[in-house]
Amino acid sequence: MNAPPAHNAICLGGPCHGMLTHIDQDIGVLAVPVPRRSPDDPEAVASYRVTRERVHHPSCSDPFIALHWADQAAQVCPCGCERSLPR
């Protein structure tokens, strides 16, 4: 039996923007651990909403499930992609 892929979803917007992760659910809101920049940073999570949207990423031929940041409304970021930004 084949193991499920290590990553099947990508976070869009928020503190985890661009991070690849693995999810096992089709609907709902997930608490995604925010990567710590240093060992002194406190552990934190950010809420991401599971969507039907699929996004291609150069690391894999199969599309990833798009997880949209649930903490803020979507805006356009400085790099031009649509993602959520802190106000």
Buried (B, 14 or more C-beta within 10 A) or exposed (E): EEEEEEBBBBBBBBBBBEBBBEBEEEEEEBEBEBEEEEEEEEEEEBBBBBBEEEEEEEEBEEEBBBBBBBEBEEEEEEEEEEBBBEE
